[in-house]
């Protein structure tokens, strides 16, 4: 219950570009965001799990992108935004995940900045193009709230911190106003309220890492933090704080230039002045949605577009104003360059979620109910892929063991004469050599790169690996690398009787006839390795098996009827009654045959083995 409550709080604080989060009729927290190519819904689940669905632009059907539980997470989400054909998700601890419309997943680099608080009070993710230090590409920016020290509230503004006159509306977008042509300015009056305030730090994800660009030059009272909304249009960032009759506009990346953008007298046509609930960029113009009280107690929405002046119009449905209950206002997101999307819920649980679109003329069109959550399909994440793989491994062991075993069934395994079991320490060194040689090659051929800030085999690093393994694409590459490692062992042992590591340590793999293993034998002893390495709880048992067995056999050797021997005592396998080279194993090493005359054939040689088909 505690983790579920914490996740709900984080979702409630998370905000997509142009909309806040709310709970659906069943109590699940939602985040609604949109961009040029699709709109997205993120729905919180139990603990830190979440669902993600999307609806591509121009289509009417919703599709699953991620189902709760497909990715393991130790912390909840703090923000989400749509950028082109992907949604960017930011976790509370600074981990970063990208999901594509086709379900592809990528793990971005974790935030590493002293300006990023350990527990952000609010995170607003924004899609940006031509902003900050990435003026020639589309990327992501984040506004992150951190407590403002009291001494910062009492301090004078830094040199050069100015704001335009508050009473004169700005008739050109702030992005087009250069410092040389900016209106007359005066210093910003310092705040002296020692109460709880927050500073909004601006970060940008560029070049594979998060960069701190600067702070918004106005602390935000804690009571107003949840209503802050923002948008980036070109090089300019616009921020609105509830209750202000102006927007803060700033250009960051190469110095900082902040000014106030007056809202203008045109907004006076909105009943009660209205309250800004979202900011958007439509066709490169600043747009905002305001909510105002109507006569019947419901709330109406108004769309304001900024050209040379503000153009404000009510959002209409069927010729009349579109209104909503005051406790069920819709979530708002951008959809392409000429529409915004509204996601609303009915007051009754049975009504579910409803989608509507609004064009630049303020005309609202119903787009149907969002019913995709009613019957969620079975989503196969990385954990499912690995589970299926392990079941396949079990079948790959049982089939050769029982259906492909040789006839007639042989008795207990006996190591041929003049063969000595390999030293266990040497075998361990050989395994390390094989894995050390194969690991980097497998990472190069199969595995996607880890973030540059991966801390190594630490607790945090292992958590990052576990999160990686929850991604289907990464799980597929892990399966491919594992099968390639098994194939390497099979080919080497069938062809040479040993892998590279065993050759170095002078070890060989033999069957109960003293020769190199055949396909069935090599397959069984190598495929069992995957089981032995996949379950850490079995490690003590797997270590004891070769220590206690007569011929130092692993579980895979026992199933395959093979053994690892010391190559220094390796002679040609006995064939047709031929004896191996003189100088058998030292006394007490390996099995020995009786040395009486009855145990020898003609000329003192060991008799050949009877025909296996004989009774």
Buried (B, 14 or more C-beta within 10 A) or exposed (E): EEBBEBBBEBBBBBBBBBBBBBBBBEEBBBBBBBBBBBBBBBBBBEBBBBBBBBBBBEEEEBBBBBBBBBBBBBBBBBBBBBBBBBBBBBBBBBBBBBBBBEBBBBBBBBBEBEBBBEEBBBBBBBBBBBBBEBEEEBBBBBBBBBBBEBEBBEEEBEEEBBBBBEEEBBEEBBBEBEEEEBEEBEEBEEBEEEEBBBBBBBBBBBEEBBBBBBBBBBBBBBEBBBBBBBBBBBBBBBBBBBEBBBBBBBBBBEEBBBBBBBBBEBBEBBBEEBBBBBBBBBEEBBBBBBBBBBEEEBBBBBBBBBEEEBBBBBBBBEEEBBBBEEEBBBBBBBBBEEBBBBBBBBEEEEEBBBBBBBBBEBBBEEBEEBEBBEEEEEBBBBBBBBEEBEEEBEEBBEEBEEEEEEEEEEEEBBBBBBBBBBBEEBBEBBBEBBEEBBEEEBBEEBBEEBBEBBBEEEEBBEBBEBBBBBBBBBBBBBBBBBBBBBEBBBEBBBEBBBBBBBBBBBBBBBBBBBBBBBEBBBBBBBBBBBBBBEEEEBEEEBBEBBEEBEBBBBBBBBBBBBBBBBBEBBBEBBEEEEBBEEEBBEEEEBBEEEEEEEEBEEEEEBEEEEEEEEE
